[in-house]
Amino acid sequence: MSKAIVLKAEERFDSGNADAFKAEAAREFEDGATVLVVDFSETRFIDSVGLGCLVSLLKRAAQCGAKVALCSLSPQVREIFEMTRLHRLFDIFESKEDAVASVED
């Protein structure tokens, strides 16, 4: 049975909050989360530190046998993922509901 946890990224996902976000995600994996859904519905800006945090989470998830999915990316944030080609590494969904439903199947 998949245990999906949704974490909401802040309006700015950058060096000011990436470490705290990564620590929170690590706690969720330790508590048995098998899927981490990162909700970007309120995020308007992400920098290289935020992107690096997500790549780090992806590696951590793989070590735990878990998955990371992203949802609700604004056009600006989606463009960053496409420019850096990171959209190829992550499962990206239009909504939180779509992301959670995809892992429950």
C-alpha positions as CSV (number, residue, x, y, z in Angstrom):
1,M,0.0,0.0,0.0
2,S,1.4,3.4,-1.0
3,K,1.7,6.0,1.6
4,A,1.6,9.4,-0.2
5,I,2.6,12.5,1.7
6,V,2.0,16.0,0.3
7,L,4.4,18.8,1.1
8,K,3.7,22.3,0.0
9,A,6.6,24.4,-1.3
10,E,6.7,28.0,-0.3
11,E,6.2,31.0,-2.6
12,R,10.0,31.2,-3.1
13,F,11.7,27.8,-3.1
14,D,15.4,28.8,-2.7
15,S,18.3,28.9,-0.3
16,G,16.2,30.5,2.4
17,N,14.0,27.4,2.9
18,A,15.4,24.5,0.8
19,D,17.3,22.9,3.7
20,A,14.3,23.0,6.0
21,F,12.2,21.5,3.2
22,K,14.7,18.7,2.6
23,A,14.9,17.9,6.3
24,E,11.1,17.7,6.5
25,A,11.0,15.4,3.4
26,A,13.7,13.2,5.0
27,R,11.6,12.8,8.1
28,E,8.6,11.7,6.0
29,F,10.7,9.0,4.3
30,E,12.0,7.8,7.7
31,D,8.4,7.7,8.9
32,G,7.5,5.3,6.0
33,A,6.3,7.6,3.2
34,T,6.5,5.7,-0.1
35,V,5.5,8.7,-2.3
36,L,6.3,12.3,-1.7
37,V,4.2,14.8,-3.6
38,V,5.6,18.3,-3.8
39,D,2.8,20.8,-4.2
40,F,4.0,23.9,-6.1
41,S,0.6,25.7,-6.2
42,E,1.9,28.7,-4.3
43,T,5.4,28.7,-5.7
44,R,6.3,31.5,-8.0
45,F,10.1,31.3,-7.9
46,I,12.6,28.4,-7.7
47,D,16.4,28.8,-8.0
48,S,19.3,26.4,-8.4
49,V,19.3,25.6,-4.7
50,G,15.7,24.6,-4.8
51,L,16.2,22.5,-7.9
52,G,19.2,20.9,-6.2
53,C,17.1,20.1,-3.2
54,L,14.6,18.3,-5.4
55,V,17.3,16.3,-7.2
56,S,18.6,15.3,-3.7
57,L,15.2,14.2,-2.7
58,L,14.9,12.1,-5.8
59,K,18.1,10.3,-4.9
60,R,17.0,9.9,-1.3
61,A,13.7,8.5,-2.4
62,A,15.4,6.0,-4.7
63,Q,17.5,4.8,-1.8
64,C,14.3,4.2,0.2
65,G,12.4,2.6,-2.6
66,A,10.1,5.6,-2.7
67,K,9.0,8.1,-5.4
68,V,8.8,11.8,-5.7
69,A,6.1,13.5,-7.8
70,L,5.5,17.2,-8.4
71,C,2.2,19.0,-9.0
72,S,0.6,22.3,-9.7
73,L,3.6,24.0,-11.3
74,S,3.0,27.6,-12.3
75,P,4.0,28.5,-15.9
76,Q,7.2,30.2,-14.6
77,V,8.2,27.2,-12.5
78,R,7.4,24.7,-15.3
79,E,9.6,26.8,-17.7
80,I,12.5,26.5,-15.3
81,F,12.1,22.7,-15.1
82,E,11.9,22.5,-18.9
83,M,14.9,24.8,-19.5
84,T,17.0,22.7,-17.1
85,R,15.5,19.5,-18.5
86,L,14.6,18.3,-15.0
87,H,11.0,17.7,-16.2
88,R,12.4,14.5,-17.6
89,L,13.4,13.2,-14.2
90,F,10.2,13.9,-12.3
91,D,6.6,12.8,-12.6
92,I,4.7,16.1,-13.0
93,F,1.0,16.4,-12.5
94,E,-1.5,19.2,-13.1
95,S,-3.1,18.8,-9.6
96,K,-2.4,17.3,-6.2
97,E,-5.4,15.0,-6.7
98,D,-3.9,13.7,-10.0
99,A,-0.5,13.1,-8.4
100,V,-2.0,11.2,-5.4
101,A,-4.4,9.2,-7.6
102,S,-1.5,8.1,-9.9
103,V,0.3,6.4,-7.0
104,E,-2.7,4.8,-5.5
105,D,-3.4,2.8,-8.6
